Structure formats: C-alpha cells, structure tokens
Amino acid sequence: MSDYTCFKTEISNGVAHIIMSRGNELNTMTRLFWKELPEIIKTIDKNADARVILLRGEGKHFSAGMDLANFVNDGSGKKKKDPSRTREAFYHELLELQGAFTALEKCRMPTIAAIQGACVGGAIDMAAACDMRYCSTDAFYKIAEVDIGLAADVGTLQRLPTLMPLGAVRELAYTGRKFDSAEAQQLGFVEKVFQDHDQLLEETTRLAEEIASKSPLVTSVIKKQINYARDNSVDDALDYHAIWNSALISSSDMESAMKAYMEKVSGDFEDLEPKKSFWEKSGLIS
C-alpha cells in the first residue's frame, strides 16, 4: 500500500493493521488524517486486501482527537463572505469528516479498535464506528467537545446510543467528564479490558486472526445484517437477511466450514472478490 503521513499499514494472516503513527503527537487528527484514513480503508475494501481490519495507535495513547491547530483560519486578508454560503460549505465539509469514520462501518471487513491511554473527542467517534472495541486498563475516555463549545459531530452522538444506556450517553456528552476503562466496559462501550498494552495487542491480533480464518463472505454478510438490524425493525431485518442468505449462501464455504469444525482444523476459504467499477471492468480505466 502507499506511504502515508499519519498511518502505517501492515497486512499479515488476513489482518490489516492500520496503525496511527504520530504517537509523539498523541495521534491527533490533522487534516491529512481525515484524507488518509478513508483512503486506506476503501483501498483495503475495494481490493479485498484483508479479511479483518485492526485499528490501533502507536505510543502511549490511542488518540487525543482533533488537532485543533489544523482547523484554525482567521480569515485575514480575505474578502468577507456571505455567512450563509460559508455555513453551507461547512455542512459539506462536515459530511466529509463524518464519512471518514463511516468508512469503518461500511467496509466489508469486520473492524476492531485496540485502545490504550487517551481516547478523547474524535477518537471516540472513530472507535464507535468500529464493530468491536477492546482496551488496556490505562485507557480513558472523554466526550470533550462540550468543553470547547461544540456538540460532538462526527458520530459519537449517533452511534453511542446503540452501544450504551441512553442516560449514560447524555451525562457523558453533557458534562464532558472523563471515564475509565472499567466504566467503559460496564457501560458496554468496550467488550473487554486487558492488563496492559502488550496483552491488548496480543489478544486483539489473536481475535482478528481467528475471525480472518472464517469465510470472508460469511463475515461480510454478518456485518451487513447486524448493522441493518440495528437501524431497522425486526420484521424488516428478517426479510432483508432472508434475501441476502438466499442469494449468497456458498455451498463450498459451508462444506469447508463443516469439515474444519469436525476435524478441528482451519477452513480453506477463498478471499472476497475485489470490487471493480463498470469502467474498470470494461478496461477503459485501470
């Protein structure tokens, strides 16, 4: 994969490790971060480069959230613009930022966040968009936007109510208070807490590789079904699932999975097909 400023990428045993690589700067989210993250995810998804994505950060902290210095614009020396037009343009910029994290939710591969140290502000938005979250005991969390006069606007207020009790989400968002790894697990934000960073990486990598050993077609369908069920009625979700299963059940995957289960060995499954546009299939673009 291409070189990036804010990330390192490693792919092994079916797992794409997306590593925030600015540990000395607390893995804060610069303008390049918002460009690179969805680009990496969409490339992996498009090319079927991996079967699972594991998102983590270098250094002491997962991420301290938005790098506000990169978003300061005093407007000096520029012609004064109509406020309504400026706000309309900002609306589209905000949708673009939201899309950076939605890419984690929409990609075909299961996504796992491994969190140590600070998970603050935009980092909570990002982790909430992953399918699963695990952390070390030193992890702490803060919906920090209220302290700078903002409402969290790239996913926290939309996704946390599906993960945690609504009253807890309200309290944490209204107050901006810090909460620790034990409370995060109690509230349902993280699935499990590990003793330290080394154990966190070891166990999340093991989990990711276990998921990667399953049929990638099946795990992609499971992800799509769970997300659909979260957002729709039970009846609609059942019908949706029946349509997908009747269309995509693979007899070869079922045979391989049953054999692997009976013989206590790893199954042999084909990777997902790369996604190609009409124009790519026609040979008009590469």
N, C-alpha and C positions, 0 to 999 in steps of 0.2 A: 504494500500500500504506500501511498505518497507520504512524504515527510510533512509533519505538522509542527506548529509552534507551541500549541497548548496541550498536545497529546502525544503519547507513544501508543503504538498498536502492536500487539503480538498475537499470533494465531497458532494454537497448538491443541492437539487432541480434540478438534472440533469446537474449541472455545476461542472466541475473540476477546482478548483482554484489551479494553480501552482504558488507558491509564492517563489521568490528568497529571501533567509532568511539570507543573510550576509549583512544586512543593515549597520552595523558598518564599514564594509569594502567596502561600496559603491556598494555592489552586483557585484563586479568584477568577471571575469570569470576565475576561476582556472582550473587546469587540471581535477579535479573531476567534475566541472560544465559541461564540454563537454561530459563526460561519462553519468552523471545523467540525463540531460535534455532529450536526445532522448530516454533513457530507460523509463522515466516516460511517455512520450508521446506515445511511442509504446505500453506500457503496457495498457494505457487507451484505445487506439485504438483497440488493439487485443482483450481485454476483454469486450469492449463496456461498460466501467465503467461509462461513462458520455455521454452527448449529445452535450456539448459545452465545450471548454477549455478557461479559462480566465487566462492570464499570467500577473503577476504583481510583484512588488518588495516591500520588507519591508523597512522602514526608509525613509530618505529624498529624496533618488534618486532611479530611476528605475534601472539603471546600468551604471557604468563608463567604461564598456567594458572589454577588455582583461586585465588580471592580468599578466603583462609582466614578473614579477619576477618568475613566474612559468614556463617560457619558456626559461630561460637563461641556457645555457650549454657551459661552457668554454672549454670543451674537454680535460682538464688537465689530464695527466696520462693515456690517451687512445691512442691506436695505430692510426696513421694517416690513414684516409680512403680516398678512391678514391672519388674526388668531384662529379663525375657524378653519382656514386652509391648513394651518400648521397642525392643529389638532387632528384634522382628518388624515394628514400624512402620518402623524404619530400613531394613530389607530392601526394603520397597516404595518408600521414598524413593530408594534406590539404583537400583532398576529404572527409576524415572522419570528419573534423571540419565542412565543408560545410553541410554534412549530418545531423549534429545535428540540424541545423535550418530548413533544408528541411523537417525534420520530422513534423514540424508545418504545412507546406504547403501540405504534402502528407497524413496526417491523415484524417480519415473520418469525424471528427468533425469540425465545424466552430471554428476558433481561434480568440481571441480578446486580444490585448495588451492594458493595462492600464498604462499610463506613467506619472510619476511625476519626477520633478528635472532633473538630468542628464540622457540623452540618448545619449551616446557617443561611437564612434568606433563600436565595435562588437555589441553593443546594438541596433544600427540602423539596422545592418544586421539581427538581431533577430526579431525586430519589423516589418521589411519589409516582413518577411516570414509569418506573421500572416495575417488573412483575413481582419481584421479591426484594426484600431489604434485610441485610444482616449487619451487625456491628460489633465492635470490641467494647469492653467495659468503659473505656475512656471517652466514648462518643458522647457528644452533647448536641442539642438541637435548639433552634430559636427561630420562630417566625418573626424576623427582625424588621420587616418593612414598616410596621406601625410606628416604630421609633424614629423613622425618617419621614413621616408624614405620607406614607403610601399604604395602599392595600395590596397585598401580595397578588401579582397579576400574571404569572406565567404557569399556574397550575395548582398551587397549594390549596387555595380555597375551593377548587373544583374537585380535586382528587382526594384530599384528606377526609372529607365526609363519607367516602366509600370505604375508608380504611380504619377510621377511628370513631368513637362516640361523638355525636354532633356537639354536645355540650363542651367536651374537651377541646374540640377544634375551635369553637367560639372563644373559649377562655384563652387559649394559647395565641390565637390571632389578635384578640382584643388587647391583651396585655403585653405580648412580645416577651414573656418570661422564658427563661432557659429551662429545658427539661433534660434529664439524663437518660442513659441507655436503659436503665431498669424501668423507668416510666414509659419510655418509648415502646418497650416490649409489652408492658402491661396494657397500654392503650391500643396495641395492635399495629403500630407503625412498622416495627421490625419483627421478623419471625423468630430470631434467636440472637443471643448476646454471647460473644466469645471472650475468653480471658484476656487476650492481647492481640496485637496486630498480626503477629505471625500465625497464630491459630486461626484468626479470621480469614487470612489469605489461603491458608491450607484447606480449611473446611469449605469455603465458598468455591475454590477451584475444584475440590473433590465433587461438590454438588453439581457444578456446571458440567464437569466431565461425565458425571452419571447421567444427567439429562441429555447430553450430547450423544450418549450411547444408544438412546432410543430412536425410533423412527422420526426424522425431522419433519416428515409430512404430518404425522400424528401430533407432535408437539405444536406445530404451527396451527393446526385446526383447534387444538385445545385452547391455545391462547386466544384465538379469534372468538371462540364460543364463550369463554369466560368474560371477555370484555363486552361482548354483545349482551350476555345475560345481566351484567352489572347495569347496563343502561336501558334495558327493555323489560317488558312484562315476562312472567314465566311462560305463558302460552306462546308468545311471540318467539321467545328464545328456544323453546322446544321445537317449534316448527322450523326455525332457522337451522337448528342443529340437525334435524332430520334431513333437510335439503342438502346440507354440506356432507353429512356422513354418507348419504346415498350416492353422492357424486364422487367422493374422494376416498372411500374405503379401498385400500390396496390389499389384494389377496396375497401378494408376495411379502409385504410387510407383516401381515398377520401370521403367515407361515413362519417367517424368520423369527418373529417375536415369540411365538408359541414354542418353537424349537429352543430358542435361547432360554426361555423360562424353565422348560422341562430339563434341559441339560446343564443349567446353571452356568451358561457362558454368555458372552456378549453377542448381540444380534448383528446381522450383516444387512445394513440398510443403505440404499442409495441416497446421496445428497439431494437437496431440493434443486430444481432446475433454475438457472439464472433467469431473471426477469428481463425480457427484451421487448422494446417498443416495436410497433408496427414498422417504423422506419429502419430500425436495426435489423429486423427480420428480412426486410426487403433488400438489404445490402446497400442502401443509399447512404447510411452513416455507420461509423464503426462504434 
